[in-house]
Every structure is written in C-alpha cells, then in structure tokens.
C-alpha cells in the first residue's frame, strides 16, 4: 500500500466527515470568490472612466467620495493647460442616469465637439453634435447596440427626447457604453455653468508623466492626478472602502473556515488515537504522521475549492439578477479568481489541520493505547 493510496483511503473511508469538512472549505471559498468578483466588478465600473480618453493621466478633485462628484472649473482647466510639460488638457462634465432596468447607471459625458477626436472618439455612424445643440447627443457603440439605436433615432434622456446624431467608438468598453452631450448645453442642464468633473491630460513628447503629475498637483491643492487604477483610491474614497471590505471579508472567511476545519480534524484525531499509536509503534516518524494528516487535508482542500468555485459562480449569477445590482454588476471571470480560490482553500485547510497534525505527531504509542 503506497503512502498516497493510504491518504486517499483515509479520506474516502470517512465520507460524511470528509464531505462536511469539504463543505466548510467550500463556503469559505465561495465567499472569497463572490466577494472578489463582485468588488472587482464594482471597482472596474467605478474606475472605468479613467480608461476613457486618449490621455496620459486624469485629474480629479481631491478627496471626493465618488469620482463622479468631482467638481472642477474651467479656470482650473486653463491653469492645468499651462503647467510645464502639459501638451493638452480636455475637461469633461459627468453625470449618470437610469435609462431602463437593464441600464440603471449610464454615464453621461459633456464635452466640446472639437475635443472629441483628441479624446479618442471616432464616429462610426452619423456625425458629431453641434457645440450649442440642445437636443443632440452621441451614443457609444455598445450602448447603441444594446438599445437598437442608429444615427437619426431618438432616445429619452435627461427627461427629454434627444436626437442621436452619431454613434461613436472609443475602443474602450466603458467609453462605448456612455452618452455624450455638447458641453455648454449639458452644463446648463446640470446647472453648472463653467463646471467640469475631470481633466484628461496629454504630456509633451519626452516629458515624464510622474514629474508632470506632480507639477499639476502642485498647481492647486484641490487637484489629484491619476495615471492607473492602482491610484484610483487617491481620488475616490468609495474605491478604498470597497477594497478594504473585500480584504476584511477574505480574512474573516479564511478564519471562520479554518475554525470549522480544525473542529472536524480534532474530532477525527480523537477517533484515531489508536491508529496513530500503531503507526508510531511500527516506526512512523512524527514528520511522516504530520504529512499523512496534511495530505488528507489537502485532498479535502481541492474538493472544497472546486465545490466553492462552482457555488460562487451560481451565487454571482443570482446576484446579477437582483434589482439593486442588475445592469451594474458585470463580473469578469479571470484566472486570478481560480488562483485566489485555491489559495483560500489551502490556507483554510492548512490552518485548520495544523494543530491536529502537531498533536497527532506528539502522541506516544503508550499514550494512544491508554486513551483508546
């Protein structure tokens, strides 16, 4: 009988206990998978605006709870435009609106027509709106496909019937799901004359992004420059809270799962005193006994991980249909999801099996036989 076969036999012979232990691991894995995918989706949605615009970095108001609440002005845009190393700076005004149940959080972008091309907008159908056109909008190609819109159609937005004069493509999923308005009429509708939300900055050839970002931030204490999603939390406190909640929930899930596993493994240890005593009596080393217990735990870990990932996918499908998340939660299942699930399962079972394994290794044959 090989060592590996013995490990498998021990797990299989205790089907109920192994299944319950694997279920405890699966619950922890499911929690981590669901929270990871959901928070990553919400982070990506929240930070998606940074990916729009052919810019080297984005400038926001510092310390807002939501980047869409960023309140900047055209004089500030002019100041940033004159910072050394800045080639151009485009200001946009942002808001969100619910179009229907499937699109509860569509981002609206107010921008000047002359800034469309530098912003990375390409007209796929129709034309650009006029600078002062009050009833003209452009729709991103993804949103247009979802709604069945083409140039010349109308759409109810901002409480009015607007003419879709063009369908655009930015090459960015988030950007192609927005609606764009001419800036001046949009500012009037939002009652923010001269108001802007974000600046999209391109730098001079040869200039260093980090140096120009620092210069922009030094130009006003109200500004923060962001060049990557990793820096998004500097401008958006909700992003920081989402990330912190994800990390905290992961730690709790691992701790709770480890406690359940330890409880099951300790009960198994009590039942197997005689077995461990015999193994020690026939010459098994403490290290080999520890390897036996951990080997059994790792089989349970992999079974629990597979079950947990499956349950996690089911839970995500259910969450997508909830009214509060429908159209907002757009999960992307990447390789890190499976890696994180496996790591969680290993940590849960390793922590849970640690004490029982060490306790089994410390048993002497005499003590084991006496307790039996």
Residue pairs with C-beta under 8 A, 6 or more apart in sequence:
1 9
3 288
3 291
3 292
3 295
4 295
6 292
7 292
7 295
7 296
7 299
8 299
10 292
10 296
11 18
11 296
11 299
11 300
12 18
14 268
17 264
17 267
17 268
18 299
18 300
18 303
20 264
21 260
21 261
21 264
21 265
21 300
21 304
22 300
22 303
22 304
22 307
23 304
23 307
24 257
24 260
24 261
24 264
24 304
24 348
25 257
25 261
25 300
25 301
25 303
25 304
25 305
25 307
25 308
25 345
25 348
25 349
26 304
26 305
26 307
26 308
26 311
27 253
27 257
27 260
27 308
27 311
28 253
28 254
28 256
28 257
28 304
28 308
28 344
28 345
28 348
29 257
29 304
29 305
29 307
29 308
29 309
29 311
29 312
29 341
29 344
29 345
29 348
30 308
30 309
30 311
30 312
30 315
31 249
31 253
32 249
32 250
32 253
32 254
32 308
32 340
32 341
32 344
33 308
33 309
33 312
33 313
33 316
33 337
33 340
33 341
34 312
34 315
34 316
34 319
35 245
35 246
35 249
35 250
35 253
36 246
36 250
36 336
36 337
36 340
37 312
37 316
37 331
37 332
37 333
37 337
38 316
38 319
38 329
38 331
39 242
39 243
39 245
39 246
40 331
40 332
41 329
41 330
41 331
41 332
42 242
42 328
42 329
43 229
43 232
43 239
43 242
43 243
44 229
44 330
44 332
45 105
45 174
45 328
45 330
46 66
46 67
46 232
46 236
46 238
46 239
46 242
47 67
47 229
47 232
47 236
47 239
48 172
48 173
48 174
49 58
49 67
49 68
49 94
49 107
49 174
49 198
50 58
50 226
50 228
50 229
50 232
51 172
51 174
51 175
52 109
52 119
52 120
52 170
52 172
52 174
52 175
52 178
52 200
53 90
53 92
53 119
53 120
53 170
53 175
53 200
54 118
54 119
54 120
54 200
54 202
55 90
55 200
55 201
55 202
56 201
56 202
56 203
56 209
56 212
56 227
57 201
57 209
57 212
57 213
57 225
57 226
57 227
58 198
58 199
58 200
58 201
58 225
58 226
58 227
59 72
59 80
59 89
59 198
59 199
59 200
59 201
59 216
59 223
59 224
59 225
59 226
60 67
60 70
60 72
60 197
60 198
60 223
60 224
60 226
60 235
60 236
61 69
61 70
61 71
61 72
61 222
61 223
61 224
61 235
62 221
62 222
62 223
62 224
62 234
62 235
63 224
63 235
63 237
64 70
64 71
64 235
64 236
64 237
65 236
65 237
65 238
66 236
66 237
66 238
67 197
67 198
67 232
67 235
67 236
67 239
68 94
68 95
68 96
68 107
68 197
70 94
70 197
70 198
70 235
71 192
71 195
71 197
72 91
72 195
72 196
72 197
72 198
72 199
72 222
72 223
73 194
73 195
73 196
74 91
74 194
74 196
75 194
76 196
76 199
76 220
76 222
76 223
77 89
77 91
77 196
77 199
79 219
79 220
80 86
80 89
80 199
80 201
80 216
80 219
80 223
81 88
81 89
83 212
83 215
83 216
83 219
84 212
84 215
85 203
85 204
85 207
85 208
85 211
85 212
85 215
86 201
86 202
86 203
86 204
86 212
86 216
87 202
87 203
87 204
87 205
87 207
88 118
88 201
88 202
89 199
89 200
89 201
89 202
90 111
90 112
90 115
90 118
90 119
90 199
90 200
90 201
91 183
91 196
91 198
91 199
92 109
92 110
92 111
92 119
92 183
92 196
92 197
92 198
92 200
93 109
93 110
93 111
93 183
93 186
93 187
93 190
93 192
93 195
93 196
93 197
94 107
94 108
94 109
94 110
94 197
94 198
95 107
95 108
95 110
95 190
96 105
96 106
96 107
96 108
97 106
97 108
97 157
97 158
97 179
98 104
98 105
98 106
99 106
99 147
99 155
99 156
99 157
101 323
101 326
101 327
102 146
102 326
102 327
103 143
103 146
103 147
103 327
104 326
104 327
104 328
105 327
105 328
106 143
106 177
106 178
106 179
107 174
107 177
107 178
107 179
108 157
108 158
108 178
108 179
108 180
108 181
108 186
109 178
109 179
109 180
109 181
110 180
110 181
110 182
110 183
110 186
110 187
110 190
111 119
111 180
111 181
111 182
111 183
112 131
112 182
112 183
112 184
113 128
113 129
113 130
113 131
113 182
114 131
116 128
116 168
116 180
118 202
119 170
119 200
120 170
120 171
120 172
120 175
121 138
121 168
121 169
121 170
121 180
122 168
122 169
122 170
122 171
123 138
123 166
123 167
123 168
124 141
124 166
124 167
124 168
124 169
125 144
125 150
125 151
125 166
125 167
126 138
126 150
126 151
126 152
126 164
126 165
126 166
126 167
127 151
127 165
127 166
128 138
128 165
128 166
129 136
129 137
129 138
129 165
129 166
129 180
129 181
129 182
130 136
130 182
131 182
131 183
131 184
132 182
132 184
132 185
133 165
133 182
133 185
134 185
135 160
135 161
135 162
135 163
136 162
136 163
136 165
136 181
136 182
137 155
137 157
137 162
137 163
137 164
137 165
137 179
137 180
137 181
138 164
138 165
138 166
138 167
138 168
138 179
138 180
139 147
139 149
139 155
139 164
139 166
139 167
139 168
139 179
139 180
140 167
140 168
140 169
140 170
140 175
140 176
140 177
140 178
140 179
140 180
141 167
141 168
141 169
141 176
142 173
142 176
142 177
143 149
143 176
143 177
143 178
143 179
144 150
144 164
144 167
146 177
147 155
149 155
149 164
149 167
150 164
150 167
151 164
151 165
151 166
151 167
152 163
152 164
152 165
153 163
153 164
154 161
154 162
154 163
154 164
155 161
155 162
155 164
155 179
156 162
157 179
158 189
168 176
168 180
169 176
170 176
181 189
187 193
187 194
187 195
201 212
201 216
201 225
203 209
203 212
209 227
213 225
213 227
214 225
216 223
216 225
217 223
217 224
217 225
224 234
224 235
226 232
226 234
226 235
232 239
233 239
233 240
233 243
250 344
253 344
254 344
254 347
254 348
254 351
257 344
257 348
257 352
258 347
258 348
258 349
258 351
258 352
259 352
260 352
261 297
261 300
261 348
261 349
261 351
261 352
261 353
262 351
262 352
262 353
262 354
262 355
262 356
263 352
264 352
265 293
265 297
265 352
265 353
265 355
265 356
265 357
266 355
266 356
266 359
268 356
269 276
269 356
269 359
269 360
272 360
273 363
273 368
273 371
273 372
274 368
274 369
274 372
276 289
276 360
276 363
276 368
277 363
277 364
277 365
277 366
277 367
277 368
277 369
277 372
278 365
278 368
279 289
279 292
280 289
280 363
280 364
280 365
280 368
281 365
286 361
286 362
287 361
289 357
289 360
289 361
290 357
290 358
290 360
290 361
293 353
293 356
293 357
293 360
294 350
294 353
294 357
296 353
297 349
297 350
297 352
297 353
297 357
298 346
298 349
300 349
301 345
301 346
301 348
301 349
301 350
302 342
302 345
304 345
304 348
304 349
305 341
305 342
305 344
305 345
308 341
308 344
308 345
309 337
309 338
309 341
312 341
313 333
316 329
316 331
319 325
319 329
320 326
320 329
320 331
